[in-house]
Amino acid sequence: MARYTDAVCKLCRREGQKLFLKGERCVSPKCAVDRRPFPPGEAGRRNVMRRKVSDYGIQLREKQKARRMYGVMERQFRRYFREASRRKGQTGGILLELLESRLDNVVYRFGFADSRAQARQLVRHGHFAVNGRKTNIPSFLVSPNDQISVREKSQTKTYFRERAQILGSASPPTWLSLDATNLNGTVTSAPERDEIGVLLNEQLIVEYYSR
């Protein structure tokens, strides 16, 4: 399956904001957006000053920003949009709800990983179970009342023993309930837009696909 293998900090610089793709580095002085607040490439610095962006360009950038933030390829992102369009309610809000409900994102939101990319890797390596059943598919969509837990065998690993100490101060979103001691958590409800807290204008994404 195709995946992005270049430096992810370039993606944040291209979008002009932090997408939190590198965990702790994003909140440190090493953050590329803070050090070089202009797009990558030789022309990046001068183009950002004089370039006028069309409505289409603004919509495209918002779509790319969401795709890169959640680590989703174009074809899969388009499927999420089609599914959101079929459901009743505001398409943009439902789209974000679907993205937030991905298992890799939920693992990240619980604090089991420092970034969505790290969470995706942990899920693929089979460290998590959903309702007691091993699940290694990052795109698996969780539902209210689902329980996500670190598998018993994985809890003995150094990474998760150290993570358990950090999780005591973790503050997951209100639609998630975390049991840091037992390394598990429960999806208490579907995420609402005001609980998601990402800097995205989902209406621009709807307009992009509705051209």
C-alpha positions, 0 to 999 in steps of 0.5 A: 500500500502506498504511504508517505516516506519523506520527512513529515515536518515538510507536510506541516510547513506546507500547510503552514501549521502544526499537524502534530505528526512528530509527537513531542518534537511538535511542542519543542523548539525543534519544531520545523514550523516554528523555525522555518514558517514557510513552505519547503523548497527553494521558492517556498519563502518568496512564494508565500509572500506574493502568491494569491490563493484561489478558492479552489486552492484554499479548499484543496489545502484544507482537504490535504491538511485533514488527510495528512493530519490523520495519515489517510491516503487520497482514495481512502479519504474519498471513501470516508467522504462518500460515507459521510455524504450518505449519512444524515446530518452535516457531512463535514461533522460526520467526516471528522467523526469517522476519522476520529473513530479510527482505531489508530486515532483512538489509541493516540487520543488515549495517550498510548502513543505520541502521534497518530503515526506511532499509534498506527504502528503499534496497532499494526504490530498487534498490541491492542484488542477491541472488546477482547479481540486482537485487532491490528487494522488501524482503520478499524472504526470503533463504536460507543461502548467499545473497549480498547485495551493493551493486550496482556502479552504486550503489557509486559513490554518496557514501552507499555510499562513506561507508558502506564506511568505517563498515562496517569496525567493524560487527559483524553477527550470527553468521549473517551474514558481511560483506565490508566492502571489497567491500560485500557479505555472505553469509547463512551460516545460518538465524538461531537465536533466541539470535542474533537478540537482539530484546527480544520474547517470541514466545510471547505472540504465539503465544498472541495468534493462538491465542485 
